[in-house]
Amino acid sequence: MKDQVARIDRALDWSWLPNIAQYALEQALAVQQIPAPTFSEQARAAYILDLFTEHGLAACETDAVHNVYGLLPGTNPALPGLMITAHTDTVFPADADLKTRHEGSLIYGPGLGDNSIGVGGMLGLLAALRQHDLYLPRDVWFVATTGEEGLGDLGGIKAAFSRLKDRIAYVVNLEGLAFGHIYHAGIAVRRLRITARAEGGHSWLHFGRASAVHGILRLGALITDIEPPQTPRTTFNIGKIEGGQGINVIGRDAGLWLDLRSEEPAALSALEHQVQALVRRLETPDLQFTVEVVGDRPAGRIPPDHPLVQCALAVLDRQGIQGTLEVGSTDANVPLAAGVPAVTIGITRGGNAHRADEYVEVAPVENGVRQLILLVLAAGGYTAE
């Protein structure tokens, strides 16, 4: 694998790389300026669709969940293709202040790292392949996905993969801030909204009645006492608590939002059963609970010695970087769970993801784009002449 990557690397001129990297960064900044909270990605989708069309891709269109598709046909239609994905949605609301600022070699901006720079990297790859006549035997599908964040539940990639799964051999997924890391395994994620309901009443006149707010607080306290296994790594988080009608009102309704994760589906299932048992323990005729599944991300993995993983490591090694293998929750979970090899890589480094002061480092972008181009050429069967 290292020899193949080295041959391709040597065969390319790369004098055009700085311009391509600059284009990727410029597109990341343009995408970041378009609000795109989960379930409201239409404006970004329209922008990306125009770019796919301008670059001459075939089969350019959006679907019902606002994924954007474009096809770069390969020279050998008998080969299954390669799918490149990057999600367009952000955790920020539509009215968020998306102003950016440059400080030295850093650029700050909400959503810039997660995942506008990932989308920018995909567009940079597309520009490189089209402008420099880099033809691959395999078809290359470019897909800008939606619904990766929060309660999106990977809805975009689920729809896109269902559509293309019979036409692809590999998936390369882009998460902007993961440069130097290769995600080859997707963890199982289960998200629950647990609500409590009681009769309610006046805090003084009806003191002692069951309270939905008290019930949710007790449940939350019991959940925080759970000790999940360290191996396989298993975690939980109560991300949000809501409910109550007033300070002097016995709560009629209350709820919490619970995120459960594990490297192994069996451990995740065991943790969820513990939570369900706590719910049943607290239920009474006057206090009822409802558990709703609001997220279900499947798990999957390919081994470190898989050719796609080894190819990604060889590409980083070619740049003098020792790649780190990771597990996490990304769009790649969906193909991995279905047995289709997939890796997630990054375009640059940065920090403060999901915060208003999120930032990216400018310097690694060029290497990040070069990494992506080399990986796609190698995985796509490009022959260096």
Residue, then its C-alpha position, 0 to 999 in steps of 0.5 A: m500500500k505504501d508503494q502504491v501511494a508513493r507512486i501516485d504522490r511522485a507522479l503528481d506535479w502538486s504545483w497546483l496544490p496551494n491554489i486548491a487548498q486556498y479554494a477549499l478554505e474559501q469555500a469553507l468560509a462561504v459555506q459557514q456563512i449560510p445558516a444550516p441548523t439540523f433540519s434546515e440545510q436547504a440554503r447550503a444544499a442549494y449553494i453546493l448543488d450549484l458548485f457541483t453543477e459548475h464543476g461538471l458533475a453528472a446526476c446533480e440533484t438534491d433529495a427529500v432530506h436535502n442531501v446533495y449528489g454529484l457523480l464523477p464517472g469512472t473509466n471502468p463502469a464495471l467497478p463499484g464506486l467510491m462515495i465521498t461525504a461531508h455533512t452540511d448541518t451545524v449545531f447553531p440556530a438559524d439566527a446565530d452570529l456567524k461572523t468570523r475573525h482571523e487571528g494569526s494562523l487561526i480563523y474563528g467562526p461557529g461551525l467552521g471546523d464542524n463541518s464547513i471545512g470538511v465540505g470545503g475539503m470535498l469541494g477542493l478534491l472535486a476541483a483538483l480532479r476536474q481541473h487537472d484531469l485526474y481520471l479514476p477507474r471507479d465512479v466517485w460520488f460526491v454527497a453533501t449530507t444532512g442531519e448528522e448533528g443532534l437529533g438528525d440521527l444521521g438521517g442524511i447519510k441513511a438516505a444517501f447510503s440506502r440510495l447508493k449502497d449497491r453502487i459503491a465499494y468504499v466510503v470516505n467521510l470528512e470531519g473538518l477537525a480530524f486531520g491526522h486521525i483515522y476513524h475506522a469504527g463507529i460507536a453505537v449511540r442510543r438517544l432517549r427522551i424520557t418524560a414524566r406526567a403527574e396530576g399537578g397542583h398548588s405547591w402549598l395546598h396540594f403539597g405531597r402530591a406526585s410531581a413530574v419535576h421531582g420524578i425527573l430529578r430523582l430519575g436523573a440522580l439515579i442515572t448519574d449513579i450508574e457506573p458503566p463499564q470502562t471496557p468496552r468504553t460506555t458513556f451516558n450524558i443527560g444533556k437537557i432537562e425541561g418541564g414545570q409550569g411555575i415555581n409554586v406549581i407542582g409539576r404536571d410535565a417534565g422530561l430529560w434527554l439522555d445520550l447513551r454510547s458504547e463501543e459495543p452494541a451489547a454494552l449499550s443495550a445493557l446500559e439502556h436496560q438499566v435506565q429502563a429499570l430505573v424508570r419502572r422503579l419510580e413509576t406509581p399510579d400518580l407518576q407515569f413515565t414515557v420513554e421515546v427513542v429519538g436517536d439510534r446510530p448503528a455501530g460498525r468497524i473495519p479492522p486496522d489492517h483493512p486495506l482502506v485503513q492502511c491506505a489512509l495511514a500510508v497517505l499520512d505517513r507519506q507526509g511525515i505524520q503518524g496517523t492515529l486510529e480512532v472510534g467515534s460517531t460520524d456519518a461513517n457509522v451507517p456504511l460500517a454497520a452495513g459491512v461497507p468499508a469506510v473511514t473518516i478523516g479530517i482536513t485540518r486541526g482546530g478546537n472549541a467545536h460546537r462553541a461560538d469561538e470554534y476555530v480552525e488552523v490554516a496551516p494544515v489545510e494544504n496537507g489535509v487536502r493533499q491527504l484527501i486527494l491521495l487517498v481518493l486516488a489510491a482507493g479509486g484505483y488511479t494508475a500513476e504513469 
